[in-house]
Amino acid sequence: MARRSSLLRGALLLSAANLALRGSSMCFQVFLSNRLGAAGMGLVQLISNVGFLAAAVGSAGVRTASMYLTAEEYGSHRPGGMRRARSYCLLYGLCVSLAAGALLYGLSGAAASRWIGDGRAASSLRIFALFLPCSCLWSVMAGYFTARSRLRSLVLVELADQVVAIGVTVVLLLAWAGASTERACCSIMLGNGVSTALSLLALLALDASAPREAAPPGLRMGRRLLRVCLPVGASDTLRAGLTTAEHLLIPRGLARFGESPDRAMADYGTIHGMVFPVLMFPSVLIYSLADLLVPELAKCRAAGRSPRIRGLTDRCLRMGLLFSAASAGLCAVLGGPLGRLLYHSGEAGRYLRRFAPLILILYMDAMVDGMHRGLGQQVYCARVNLLTSLLDVALLPALLPRYGVAGYFFCFTATHILNFLLSIARLLRVTGCRPGLARTLLTLLCAAAASASSLAVPETAGPLACCLGRTAVFAAILAASLRAAGVLRRRDLVWLRAALAAGGGD
């Protein structure tokens, strides 16, 4: 039971830390939105998306390679091989990220004026470029620590990273930025960059203190590294380029719909800078579990443990569906009061309600992608992601000028549903898992019943009271209906209690 519960305990540890990280990040987003406004948040999001493209070029799939190769060596009981994998990944990441950072620095002016459409973004892009190698190398070390199950060390470093990032940014905003949007964006980039550099040094120091063992001969680590990095890096770069193009198209398309440039940027900032952080806040457990599924399934695959893979897939899909359905239902009924409580914005609340049902697809797709990476299906995932990103870029220019935000919502929904259906079909085929349709429908019905019941608490009670009341009613009705319908089985509760009672190492 101790080995079977290690994955859950790891997910719980990461989730507890990520709840603190995500909670502080969301509070920080609220602070930023109140200081910068919706249009300023839109500019920050566009800068981040251009940086995301540069980071994809600079990392070139090396984080996935770090996790995958380290997990393979871990499963084969070769500690020296794990260090060899880390060293190769660090060297590869350093070379590629330095080139990507130099390229971004040189093109920052053109990217700001021609892509983002605002010259004030150039200085922020240059700051991002300077810290890009640190970010890429940090991702290598994070993947390495995750695959080695050194989760507590990683969690402590991530918590410190968040504290430093927020602290540096707030100090710069209050002491230097003033009313300047350009300086505010630079403050955010500097805060993130300084914290990432310090976190990288901390991870390297922690790893240097661990015992060393010589790597066995014949590992062919360079060849294995390139076999993972080249297809994943190419697909990640292409998808990042398409994602960046998609985000750059949104405010321009909304402006062509008839909105002013400032209003178009404000709508974009409301959706991606205010709504999405709240929408994705409950995803902590899903993304933590998805990260841990990569090394866990890679170990099982290397050992040929097919029954373990099927059992793990089935349990994670059932628990993931339950969590995703509950999060979607709760977010739908809390959208209005949350928008007013956090942002003093009825528009943010309306967008929250509109996007809430898509939580079910977004969260489950994240878990399925984690399983695919652990099962060596990276190339297939890359093809699916590329296909849906191409559809996004093709549909947005046609839909946004005619339908505005409604066109963006339709495009977002259609492409994400297609991505999930293709991914889950492949996962079921590869693992041989056969989830029950009846249990899936019952889970969704229980979440829908809990959502409908919680609407009995009126919004006139006030935003905070409404949120608390609806959450309490939702939780009570959901728990009762799940037990009555037999969706949450006794052996699931026994497994959960046993996992929670078991201890865990670093």
C-alpha angles and dihedrals in degrees: 000000000000092000093043092051096047092087093052093045089051091049091049092050093049091043093053090051093042091050088059091044095046093043093052090043092053091048088050090051089054089051091049094046091052090049101041102028126222094295092050090050089051091055091049090051093051091049089050091051093053087048089050089058091050091048091051090053091045097048095040094190094309096129091059089045091051092053095041099046094043091049091051091052090044091052090049092050095241109138091175089053090055091056091046090053091050093049093050091047092049093050093046092046093048094053096046097041093050090055092046092048092051090049093051092047092053094046097040095105094049092044092052097048101035104030105029095027094223123094091203089077094066097084092049091051090052091053090049090051093053092055096038096100090053091052094050094046090047089057090053092053092044090054090047094051091046093051091048090051091239089141101145092057091048092047093052091050092048092050091051090046091056093048092051094045094051093041096051092044094050092048091051093045093051099037104034117009099062112167093333114117090197093056091044090057090047090051091055093049092047093049092051093044097050093047092049093051092051092046091052091053090049093052092047090050092049092050093047090059093058121097115269129225129184117255115244117243124259099039094131088205096167093056093046091048093053092045089061101032101047099057095033093044093048093048093043091051093048093046092046089052091051092045091050090048089050092054093045090052095054101072091038092051092048089051089053088051087067104272122127115253091252092049092047090051090047092053090049091048092049093053100040102026100040112015102040096052089056093041093054098039095098090051091086094102094045096050093043090052092045090055092049093047091065098067094031095055092039089057092048091047092050090050094045094239099157097162090054090050092051093047093047092048093050095048094045092049092050095046092041092052092050093050094044094049092048092048092049093049094046094047090050094056094040097046098097099044092040092054091054095040097050105028105014085235128129089191092059089052092052092051090048091056092046096051097037097092089057090066087083091061097038096051096043092047090054091054093046091050090053090054092048092054091051092049094052094253095127094123093054091048089050091053093050093047090048092051094051093044090053089051090051093052091045096048102041097066089050099044106035098061090050104037106017116202091356089060091051091050092051092049093047092049097046097048095045093049090050091049092051095047093051092046097047092046090055093046093053091048094049097045100035089229116154112194116197117256093207093056090048092053092046091053091053092046092051091052091047091050091050091050093050092048094050091057086075087083103084124227089228088077088078130266098275096041090045092052093048094045096047091047092053093048092045093051094047096048093043094051092047095047093047092053092044092050093045093236094129102055126208093241089055090056091046090051091048093049092047091049092049091048093052118091124236137211133215 
